[in-house]
Amino acid sequence: MNAADRKLVKNQSAISRRRDEEVAAAVKAQMSTVGGRLVMWQLLSIAGIYQSVFDTQTTRMAALAGRQDYGHELQAMLLRVDEEAYELMEREARLRARQDAAELLTAEHDAETRALGRE
C-alpha cells in the first residue's frame, strides 16, 4: 500500500475498523454462552495469565512469557468487548473449581473407605 495515497490509507483504516467490529461481535456472541465462556477460560488458563513464568531455563521462561503475553492480550480483548460477561466467566470458573475439589474429596473419601473395608 502506498502510504502517501490518502484514499488508500482511509480505505485500509475503514476495512480494519470493520474487521475489528466483526471480531468483537463474534467474541461477544461466544461470551454470551456457557460453552463459549468455558472455552475462553480454558484458553486463558493455557496461557497461564495467573501463573508465574519463572523457570531456571531462560528459553523456557521466554516461551512462557510469550504465551502469557498472548493470554493478557486475549484477556484485554474479552474485557473490552464485554466486561460483565468476563466477570460471569470468572465466577463460573471459581464455581467449577469448587465443584471439582468437592468431587475429588468425595472420591478420595470413598477410596479410603473401600481400602478400610467399611463400604
TORZARO-610106 format. One record per residue (C-alpha): x, y, z; chain; residue in one letter. Coordinates in steps of 0.1 Angstrom, whole numbers. Example, Ala and Ser with C-alpha at 12.3 -4.5 7.8 and 13.67 -1.06 7.14 Angstrom:
BEGIN
rec x:123, y:-45, z:78, chaine:A, residu:A
rec x:137, y:-11, z:71, chaine:A, residu:S
This chain:
BEGIN
rec x:0, y:0, z:0, chaine:A, residu:M
rec x:12, y:35, z:-8, chaine:A, residu:N
rec x:12, y:54, z:25, chaine:A, residu:A
rec x:12, y:86, z:6, chaine:A, residu:A
rec x:-21, y:79, z:-10, chaine:A, residu:D
rec x:-46, y:92, z:15, chaine:A, residu:R
rec x:-76, y:75, z:-1, chaine:A, residu:K
rec x:-59, y:41, z:2, chaine:A, residu:L
rec x:-49, y:47, z:38, chaine:A, residu:V
rec x:-85, y:58, z:46, chaine:A, residu:K
rec x:-99, y:27, z:29, chaine:A, residu:N
rec x:-75, y:4, z:48, chaine:A, residu:Q
rec x:-85, y:21, z:81, chaine:A, residu:S
rec x:-122, y:15, z:73, chaine:A, residu:A
rec x:-116, y:-21, z:65, chaine:A, residu:I
rec x:-95, y:-26, z:96, chaine:A, residu:S
rec x:-122, y:-10, z:118, chaine:A, residu:R
rec x:-149, y:-31, z:102, chaine:A, residu:R
rec x:-129, y:-63, z:108, chaine:A, residu:R
rec x:-123, y:-53, z:144, chaine:A, residu:D
rec x:-161, y:-47, z:149, chaine:A, residu:E
rec x:-168, y:-82, z:133, chaine:A, residu:E
rec x:-144, y:-99, z:156, chaine:A, residu:V
rec x:-158, y:-80, z:187, chaine:A, residu:A
rec x:-193, y:-91, z:177, chaine:A, residu:A
rec x:-182, y:-128, z:173, chaine:A, residu:A
rec x:-164, y:-127, z:207, chaine:A, residu:V
rec x:-194, y:-111, z:223, chaine:A, residu:K
rec x:-216, y:-139, z:209, chaine:A, residu:A
rec x:-192, y:-166, z:223, chaine:A, residu:Q
rec x:-191, y:-149, z:257, chaine:A, residu:M
rec x:-229, y:-150, z:258, chaine:A, residu:S
rec x:-229, y:-188, z:261, chaine:A, residu:T
rec x:-218, y:-210, z:289, chaine:A, residu:V
rec x:-198, y:-231, z:264, chaine:A, residu:G
rec x:-181, y:-200, z:248, chaine:A, residu:G
rec x:-171, y:-187, z:283, chaine:A, residu:R
rec x:-157, y:-222, z:292, chaine:A, residu:L
rec x:-136, y:-222, z:260, chaine:A, residu:V
rec x:-123, y:-187, z:266, chaine:A, residu:M
rec x:-114, y:-195, z:302, chaine:A, residu:W
rec x:-96, y:-226, z:290, chaine:A, residu:Q
rec x:-75, y:-205, z:266, chaine:A, residu:L
rec x:-67, y:-180, z:293, chaine:A, residu:L
rec x:-57, y:-209, z:316, chaine:A, residu:S
rec x:-35, y:-225, z:290, chaine:A, residu:I
rec x:-18, y:-191, z:285, chaine:A, residu:A
rec x:-10, y:-190, z:322, chaine:A, residu:G
rec x:-22, y:-155, z:329, chaine:A, residu:I
rec x:-24, y:-161, z:366, chaine:A, residu:Y
rec x:8, y:-181, z:369, chaine:A, residu:Q
rec x:45, y:-172, z:373, chaine:A, residu:S
rec x:66, y:-176, z:341, chaine:A, residu:V
rec x:98, y:-182, z:362, chaine:A, residu:F
rec x:119, y:-211, z:351, chaine:A, residu:D
rec x:155, y:-218, z:356, chaine:A, residu:T
rec x:159, y:-224, z:318, chaine:A, residu:Q
rec x:158, y:-190, z:302, chaine:A, residu:T
rec x:145, y:-202, z:269, chaine:A, residu:T
rec x:115, y:-219, z:286, chaine:A, residu:R
rec x:109, y:-188, z:307, chaine:A, residu:M
rec x:109, y:-167, z:275, chaine:A, residu:A
rec x:84, y:-191, z:259, chaine:A, residu:A
rec x:62, y:-190, z:289, chaine:A, residu:L
rec x:63, y:-152, z:289, chaine:A, residu:A
rec x:53, y:-151, z:253, chaine:A, residu:G
rec x:24, y:-174, z:260, chaine:A, residu:R
rec x:13, y:-153, z:289, chaine:A, residu:Q
rec x:16, y:-121, z:269, chaine:A, residu:D
rec x:-8, y:-136, z:244, chaine:A, residu:Y
rec x:-31, y:-145, z:272, chaine:A, residu:G
rec x:-30, y:-110, z:285, chaine:A, residu:H
rec x:-40, y:-97, z:250, chaine:A, residu:E
rec x:-69, y:-121, z:249, chaine:A, residu:L
rec x:-79, y:-111, z:284, chaine:A, residu:Q
rec x:-78, y:-74, z:275, chaine:A, residu:A
rec x:-100, y:-81, z:244, chaine:A, residu:M
rec x:-125, y:-100, z:264, chaine:A, residu:L
rec x:-128, y:-73, z:289, chaine:A, residu:L
rec x:-130, y:-46, z:263, chaine:A, residu:R
rec x:-158, y:-64, z:244, chaine:A, residu:V
rec x:-179, y:-74, z:274, chaine:A, residu:D
rec x:-167, y:-68, z:309, chaine:A, residu:E
rec x:-198, y:-82, z:325, chaine:A, residu:E
rec x:-195, y:-115, z:306, chaine:A, residu:A
rec x:-159, y:-117, z:316, chaine:A, residu:Y
rec x:-168, y:-113, z:353, chaine:A, residu:E
rec x:-195, y:-140, z:348, chaine:A, residu:L
rec x:-169, y:-163, z:333, chaine:A, residu:M
rec x:-146, y:-158, z:363, chaine:A, residu:E
rec x:-175, y:-166, z:387, chaine:A, residu:R
rec x:-183, y:-198, z:367, chaine:A, residu:E
rec x:-147, y:-208, z:367, chaine:A, residu:A
rec x:-145, y:-204, z:405, chaine:A, residu:R
rec x:-177, y:-225, z:409, chaine:A, residu:L
rec x:-163, y:-252, z:387, chaine:A, residu:R
rec x:-131, y:-253, z:407, chaine:A, residu:A
rec x:-150, y:-257, z:439, chaine:A, residu:R
rec x:-172, y:-284, z:424, chaine:A, residu:Q
rec x:-141, y:-302, z:411, chaine:A, residu:D
rec x:-124, y:-300, z:446, chaine:A, residu:A
rec x:-156, y:-314, z:463, chaine:A, residu:A
rec x:-158, y:-342, z:438, chaine:A, residu:E
rec x:-121, y:-351, z:444, chaine:A, residu:L
rec x:-126, y:-351, z:482, chaine:A, residu:L
rec x:-156, y:-374, z:478, chaine:A, residu:T
rec x:-137, y:-398, z:456, chaine:A, residu:A
rec x:-108, y:-398, z:480, chaine:A, residu:E
rec x:-130, y:-405, z:509, chaine:A, residu:H
rec x:-148, y:-433, z:490, chaine:A, residu:D
rec x:-114, y:-448, z:482, chaine:A, residu:A
rec x:-102, y:-446, z:518, chaine:A, residu:E
rec x:-135, y:-462, z:529, chaine:A, residu:T
rec x:-131, y:-491, z:505, chaine:A, residu:R
rec x:-95, y:-496, z:515, chaine:A, residu:A
rec x:-105, y:-499, z:551, chaine:A, residu:L
rec x:-133, y:-523, z:541, chaine:A, residu:G
rec x:-161, y:-502, z:555, chaine:A, residu:R
rec x:-182, y:-497, z:524, chaine:A, residu:E
